[in-house]
């Protein structure tokens, strides 16, 4: 079995000011099961690390190392979205008042019938609304 990994959880694994016991528990789950992410995940994570650097939350020289840590984890990348999944993502974003980026995690969880790991409160609420279980 796998789970869908939202960028908020992955970032908590590498950003010192976002670490938590819950993040550590989810990291431990990767020893048992693999994570899957939408194709936008590397760009979203990379952008978040760049913004963290610009806001002096991390040293810019650490970005590549942090990305390497994340890319070394047992994470599978979903294929680029096809027309149908893109349309479902847009519908979910509209119905659940999410960004299309966040809705892509939800669409992936629905399509693959997987639980979702996220720290994003809006995404948690949307998951509950559409019957996607959360991995804790």
C-alpha positions in Angstrom: 0.0 0.0 0.0 1.1 3.6 -0.6 -0.1 7.1 0.5 -0.2 10.4 -1.2 2.4 12.8 0.2 1.6 16.5 0.3 4.4 19.0 0.1 3.5 20.4 3.6 4.6 17.1 5.2 7.8 16.7 3.1 8.8 20.3 3.9 8.3 19.6 7.6 10.9 16.9 7.2 13.6 19.3 6.0 12.7 22.7 7.3 14.0 23.0 10.9 11.2 25.5 12.0 8.5 23.1 10.7 9.6 19.8 12.3 7.1 18.1 14.6 6.5 14.8 16.2 3.6 14.1 13.7 6.1 14.8 10.8 8.5 12.3 12.4 5.8 9.6 12.7 4.9 10.1 9.0 8.5 9.8 8.0 8.6 6.5 9.9 5.8 5.3 7.7 8.1 5.5 4.7 9.9 2.5 6.1 6.7 0.4 5.7 5.1 1.9 2.6 6.0 4.1 -0.3 4.6 7.6 -1.0 3.3 8.9 -4.3 3.2 12.5 -5.3 1.7 14.4 -8.3 4.0 15.5 -11.0 4.0 19.1 -9.7 5.5 18.1 -6.3 9.2 18.7 -7.2 8.4 22.2 -8.4 6.2 23.0 -5.4 8.8 21.7 -2.9 11.6 23.5 -4.8 9.7 26.7 -4.8 9.0 26.4 -1.0 12.7 25.9 -0.3 13.6 28.8 -2.5 11.1 31.0 -0.6 12.4 29.8 2.7 15.9 30.8 1.6 14.7 34.2 0.5 13.0 34.7 3.9 16.2 33.7 5.7 14.6 30.6 7.1 17.4 28.4 5.6 20.8 29.1 4.0 20.5 29.1 0.2 23.5 26.7 0.0 21.4 24.0 1.7 18.6 23.9 -0.9 20.3 21.3 -3.2 21.2 19.1 -0.2 17.6 19.3 1.2 16.2 18.4 -2.2 18.6 15.5 -2.4 17.4 14.2 1.0 13.8 14.3 -0.2 14.6 12.7 -3.6 16.3 9.9 -1.8 13.1 8.9 0.0 10.9 6.1 -1.4 8.6 8.4 -3.3 7.0 7.5 -6.6 6.0 10.3 -9.1 2.6 10.1 -10.7 2.7 10.5 -14.5 1.9 14.0 -15.8 -1.8 14.6 -15.5 -3.9 13.6 -18.5 -6.9 15.6 -19.7 -9.3 13.7 -17.4 -7.4 14.0 -14.2 -6.7 17.7 -15.0 -10.5 18.2 -15.4 -11.2 16.4 -12.1 -8.5 18.4 -10.4 -10.1 21.7 -11.6 -13.6 20.5 -10.4 -12.2 19.5 -7.0 -10.5 22.9 -6.7 -13.8 24.7 -7.5 -16.0 22.5 -5.3 -13.7 22.4 -2.3 -12.3 26.0 -2.6 -8.7 24.8 -3.0 -5.9 25.8 -5.3 -5.4 23.6 -8.3 -2.1 22.6 -6.8 -3.7 21.3 -3.5 -6.6 19.7 -5.5 -4.0 17.7 -7.4 -3.1 15.8 -4.2 -6.7 15.2 -3.5 -7.4 14.0 -7.1 -4.4 11.6 -6.9 -5.7 10.2 -3.6 -9.2 9.7 -5.0 -7.9 8.2 -8.3 -5.5 5.8 -6.6 -7.8 5.1 -3.6 -5.0 6.1 -1.2 -4.9 8.0 2.1 -3.4 11.5 2.1 -0.7 12.8 4.4 -1.0 16.6 4.8 -0.6 19.3 7.3 -2.7 21.8 5.3 -6.0 22.5 7.1 -8.0 23.3 4.0 -6.8 20.1 2.3 -7.7 18.1 5.4 -11.2 19.6 5.4 -11.6 18.9 1.7 -10.4 15.3 2.2 -13.0 14.8 4.8 -15.7 16.3 2.6 -14.9 13.9 -0.3 -14.2 10.8 1.8 -10.4 10.6 1.5 -8.8 9.3 4.6 -5.9 11.0 6.2 -2.7 9.2 7.1 -1.6 10.0 10.6 
